[in-house]
Amino acid sequence: MFKPSTTKIEKFARQYPTVIQQLERLLPGKVGVYIDYANARSWIDRLKWHIDIERLYQFFHSFDNLQAISFYNGTLKG
């Protein structure tokens, strides 16, 4: 079940209730979320999105059935 962990996420949930419902259906039971930022970076650049990792973590943390939330990243040189 989704329980917003911040007021901004609560506002988002009120604005996009169908997104929350879809995610709840996609994430049944005990779930772990693992994001490889190297893979996400290419589509983030292509779509011209800004992803705040801390806010994304807070968003996923709002789902009470998540057992693990992990981000994998590296350092760009040059």
C-alpha positions as protocol buffer text, in pm:
chain_id: "A"
residue {
  index: 1
  type: MET
  ca { x: 0 y: 0 z: 0 }
}
residue {
  index: 2
  type: PHE
  ca { x: 118 y: 352 z: -82 }
}
residue {
  index: 3
  type: LYS
  ca { x: 172 y: 588 z: 213 }
}
residue {
  index: 4
  type: PRO
  ca { x: 341 y: 913 z: 103 }
}
residue {
  index: 5
  type: SER
  ca { x: 663 y: 969 z: 297 }
}
residue {
  index: 6
  type: THR
  ca { x: 679 y: 1345 z: 228 }
}
residue {
  index: 7
  type: THR
  ca { x: 432 y: 1624 z: 159 }
}
residue {
  index: 8
  type: LYS
  ca { x: 564 y: 1665 z: -198 }
}
residue {
  index: 9
  type: ILE
  ca { x: 502 y: 1296 z: -267 }
}
residue {
  index: 10
  type: GLU
  ca { x: 157 y: 1326 z: -114 }
}
residue {
  index: 11
  type: LYS
  ca { x: 83 y: 1615 z: -352 }
}
residue {
  index: 12
  type: PHE
  ca { x: 213 y: 1407 z: -646 }
}
residue {
  index: 13
  type: ALA
  ca { x: -7 y: 1114 z: -541 }
}
residue {
  index: 14
  type: ARG
  ca { x: -316 y: 1337 z: -532 }
}
residue {
  index: 15
  type: GLN
  ca { x: -227 y: 1481 z: -873 }
}
residue {
  index: 16
  type: TYR
  ca { x: -158 y: 1140 z: -1036 }
}
residue {
  index: 17
  type: PRO
  ca { x: -368 y: 877 z: -856 }
}
residue {
  index: 18
  type: THR
  ca { x: -379 y: 644 z: -1157 }
}
residue {
  index: 19
  type: VAL
  ca { x: 3 y: 627 z: -1164 }
}
residue {
  index: 20
  type: ILE
  ca { x: 6 y: 520 z: -799 }
}
residue {
  index: 21
  type: GLN
  ca { x: -264 y: 259 z: -864 }
}
residue {
  index: 22
  type: GLN
  ca { x: -71 y: 121 z: -1163 }
}
residue {
  index: 23
  type: LEU
  ca { x: 248 y: 94 z: -958 }
}
residue {
  index: 24
  type: GLU
  ca { x: 64 y: -80 z: -675 }
}
residue {
  index: 25
  type: ARG
  ca { x: -59 y: -340 z: -926 }
}
residue {
  index: 26
  type: LEU
  ca { x: 292 y: -379 z: -1073 }
}
residue {
  index: 27
  type: LEU
  ca { x: 453 y: -419 z: -730 }
}
residue {
  index: 28
  type: PRO
  ca { x: 247 y: -686 z: -550 }
}
residue {
  index: 29
  type: GLY
  ca { x: 379 y: -873 z: -248 }
}
residue {
  index: 30
  type: LYS
  ca { x: 735 y: -830 z: -126 }
}
residue {
  index: 31
  type: VAL
  ca { x: 940 y: -637 z: -379 }
}
residue {
  index: 32
  type: GLY
  ca { x: 1297 y: -513 z: -421 }
}
residue {
  index: 33
  type: VAL
  ca { x: 1380 y: -216 z: -643 }
}
residue {
  index: 34
  type: TYR
  ca { x: 1729 y: -202 z: -793 }
}
residue {
  index: 35
  type: ILE
  ca { x: 1818 y: 84 z: -1027 }
}
residue {
  index: 36
  type: ASP
  ca { x: 2136 y: 80 z: -1232 }
}
residue {
  index: 37
  type: TYR
  ca { x: 2193 y: 449 z: -1294 }
}
residue {
  index: 38
  type: ALA
  ca { x: 2431 y: 379 z: -1586 }
}
residue {
  index: 39
  type: ASN
  ca { x: 2138 y: 227 z: -1777 }
}
residue {
  index: 40
  type: ALA
  ca { x: 1893 y: 496 z: -1669 }
}
residue {
  index: 41
  type: ARG
  ca { x: 2130 y: 781 z: -1756 }
}
residue {
  index: 42
  type: SER
  ca { x: 2095 y: 738 z: -2132 }
}
residue {
  index: 43
  type: TRP
  ca { x: 1715 y: 764 z: -2138 }
}
residue {
  index: 44
  type: ILE
  ca { x: 1722 y: 1043 z: -1877 }
}
residue {
  index: 45
  type: ASP
  ca { x: 1948 y: 1243 z: -2113 }
}
residue {
  index: 46
  type: ARG
  ca { x: 1740 y: 1152 z: -2418 }
}
residue {
  index: 47
  type: LEU
  ca { x: 1412 y: 1253 z: -2253 }
}
residue {
  index: 48
  type: LYS
  ca { x: 1571 y: 1562 z: -2095 }
}
residue {
  index: 49
  type: TRP
  ca { x: 1451 y: 1459 z: -1749 }
}
residue {
  index: 50
  type: HIS
  ca { x: 1603 y: 1553 z: -1418 }
}
residue {
  index: 51
  type: ILE
  ca { x: 1596 y: 1268 z: -1167 }
}
residue {
  index: 52
  type: ASP
  ca { x: 1661 y: 1350 z: -803 }
}
residue {
  index: 53
  type: ILE
  ca { x: 1785 y: 1023 z: -652 }
}
residue {
  index: 54
  type: GLU
  ca { x: 1685 y: 1123 z: -299 }
}
residue {
  index: 55
  type: ARG
  ca { x: 1328 y: 1206 z: -407 }
}
residue {
  index: 56
  type: LEU
  ca { x: 1306 y: 885 z: -608 }
}
residue {
  index: 57
  type: TYR
  ca { x: 1415 y: 691 z: -299 }
}
residue {
  index: 58
  type: GLN
  ca { x: 1151 y: 873 z: -91 }
}
residue {
  index: 59
  type: PHE
  ca { x: 889 y: 790 z: -353 }
}
residue {
  index: 60
  type: PHE
  ca { x: 971 y: 419 z: -354 }
}
residue {
  index: 61
  type: HIS
  ca { x: 995 y: 422 z: 27 }
}
residue {
  index: 62
  type: SER
  ca { x: 627 y: 524 z: 28 }
}
residue {
  index: 63
  type: PHE
  ca { x: 532 y: 170 z: -82 }
}
residue {
  index: 64
  type: ASP
  ca { x: 517 y: -35 z: 238 }
}
residue {
  index: 65
  type: ASN
  ca { x: 578 y: -368 z: 64 }
}
residue {
  index: 66
  type: LEU
  ca { x: 926 y: -281 z: -67 }
}
residue {
  index: 67
  type: GLN
  ca { x: 1193 y: -488 z: 104 }
}
residue {
  index: 68
  type: ALA
  ca { x: 1496 y: -326 z: -63 }
}
residue {
  index: 69
  type: ILE
  ca { x: 1570 y: -9 z: -258 }
}
residue {
  index: 70
  type: SER
  ca { x: 1917 y: 8 z: -410 }
}
residue {
  index: 71
  type: PHE
  ca { x: 2089 y: 236 z: -658 }
}
residue {
  index: 72
  type: TYR
  ca { x: 2400 y: 133 z: -845 }
}
residue {
  index: 73
  type: ASN
  ca { x: 2618 y: 407 z: -986 }
}
residue {
  index: 74
  type: GLY
  ca { x: 2972 y: 496 z: -1080 }
}
residue {
  index: 75
  type: THR
  ca { x: 3185 y: 799 z: -1147 }
}
residue {
  index: 76
  type: LEU
  ca { x: 3223 y: 958 z: -1489 }
}
residue {
  index: 77
  type: LYS
  ca { x: 3581 y: 1055 z: -1561 }
}
residue {
  index: 78
  type: GLY
  ca { x: 3674 y: 1336 z: -1796 }
}
